[in-house]
Every structure is written in C-alpha cells, then in structure tokens.
Amino acid sequence: LYTLHQESFIIYLFHLGNETKNNATKNVATTILTAPLPEREWDRMLFGIFTYDSPNEVKLRNANRETHLSYFRYYYEEEKTRPDVICSLNELLANATLARDPESCRVVYTFVMGGGASSDLNLRKKVNALPDWWRTTTNAKTRCLWEDPECGGTDINRWTLDSPACNMSKALKEELESQKRDITLLSIPENHELGKTDTWYTYAAMLTRAHPHLQIGFVGKLDSDNFVRWPIFFQYLQAHKENVKIHPYIYGGFTIHREVCSMKVYKQVCLSPRVIFEFFATGAMTYLSTPLAQHVFMDGTMLERKKEVWMVGEDMQLGNMVYSDPTLTPFIINHRFGDGGKDINTRCSNNVTMYQREYYIVYPEQLKKVEVAMTNG
C-alpha cells in the first residue's frame, strides 16, 4: 500500500506542477516530489458514519463526537499515544502538515448523508416498508456508480455538495455552519438502502486515489447508533497484521456466510437468486482495503457488471459488490471470531440515552473528564 500511495502521489504532484499556472504551487509540488511520503506503521482508515437530517440524528451525531470519536483526547496518556489518533476528514484535507504526519489520524471519520434534492420521504424507509406502488413508479437517482454520467462520472468534485439541495432543518443548518464541518453531503437524495452505501464507497475509493498522500489503507462505514471500542479494534487488527500485509483485498466486519443467512433464523434472506457473495458484513461496522474498494467500485468491475449485481438491502448489496469480480477472492477479517472481535463495537438501536449509558459503562473515567472540562468551561 505504501508503494501504491507513493506512486500515485508522484503522479498527482507531476500533474499538479504541470497544470497549475500558480508558480508558488509549482514550487511546492517540485519540492515535495523530492521528499517521499513518510512511512506509517498503520495506514489510515476512513469511516463514513451514516446519518440523516432528524432531531434524533442530531443527538446521535453529538453523542458520537462526545464519546468514541473523542476517546484518545481523554485517554492518550494511558494509551501511550497522541490525542489526534482520530480526526475528521475535512480536518485532514485542510491541514497538509497533519496529513503528512506519520503518527496522526489513524482513524479518519466523516458523517455521511444524502444532500440531493428530493421531497420523497419514502426514500428513507426500509425497502420492505415501502408501498408496492412506489417501487414501480419512483425514478429517483439514489445509487451513483463511478462511470455513471448522471452522477458526475469520474469527476470527484461532482459527487458531493457544499450545502443540501433539499430543505434542511434549522438544527442541521446550524451544524453545517459551525466549526465542526465533519459532514459529507453526497449528491444523491438521502435514502436508507437504495444505493447510499455504494455511492459512499465509490466516493471514498475515488478520494483515496485523488489524495494518495493521505495514505488511506481502508475505507468503511459505521452506523450512527454504533460506537467503537478503538483500543480493542486496534488490538484485533494487530493480531491480523501479517494478513493485512500479504492480502491486498480485505473485507472486514461481523461477517456471515451465505449458507448461514440462508437458514430460517436469518429468514432465509440469502436464498435470493440475486445473491452472489460468499460472505457479507452486517452494516454497523464494515470496511474494505483500499485496493479492494478501488477495484470493485472504480475501474476493476465494469459499469454493466455493477448494475447486474444490484440487489435491495445495503449490507448484502455491499457483499455483492465485494464479490462482483469473479477473478478476485477477498480475504475476510471476521469479527465473529478471535479475541475481542465481538466486543469491537456496540449498536444501540437509535436510542441516544442507551448509547451514552452503554459507552460510559465501558469508559466511566471519560465521563468524569468530560464533566470536569465542562465545569472548567
């Protein structure tokens, strides 16, 4: 991955130096070309935290920021590390010094929501809750693919919005205007399981190629009602370090084999003829290695094949995309097995009170530190 990032970085700077008319930018590009990317012990992981515009989601986003996304700010001394282990994507993109720091921002996050124009609230529902008439009449563009001209094709600048094209709540407007700016607005309308996952992973894969100097080795997805015990996750990955080194195509999360989810206990969901995957990861926490994400969401799996493997259900659809190229077999990092795997993350059923309670049961000292910080202003 380091070699991949370094080669992409040199190509990126070469074009930057040649195309820009700004002499200062040319000089910077020329200077950086002589300085290789710093080697990191672990490549960065970029997680999109799926959310949308609602009063409860505002509370969940704030709960995320207050709890696991701030863990290392409160525990960096105990963990013998730094407070900037977790950074927002916008923060990393805006700070070249931070981006090139080999120890900063092992985890990069952004909250992800659709910002495209649509007044159809049915898009946010689970598909099995949608009325039959809607399924046959909607023409909303909810799934964007890399080469798809309707979504901007390969132009990454057309995949996101600076502000929503749809009506937004006062709370979200204030949030977007604040200094947080840790929200990514995809150009599609907000939807629950009609293509948001594929659109995010495509955009994230494009981002890794457009910004190789960020050295992002994995891209993933988290649910907003879900928190991660980062020390346990890092220990779990440490146990897989050799596998991470030798397997370029990795699919990680709490994964389930097709035979298992074909049983009655899983309502036989994997008996669908649309299923092509061997494993799929449940959506609370999933991640793909950058080479795998770039291959299946960009220029490995062809556009027509991407369309062929579409199926309803965001988690199983991601599984189909992972297995969309029959010549490629991903290596599975399965949180169902191994020390600590099942303790990596906890999902809280969209309940903010439960979320905070469960987190602070695990990390009570953080709550004390937060209360002290609030008292001190």
Summary of the structure (lengths in Angstrom):
residues: 377
radius of gyration: 20.6
end to end distance: 43.0
largest distance: 65.4
contacts: 1185
relative contact order: 0.14
helix: 47%
strand: 16%
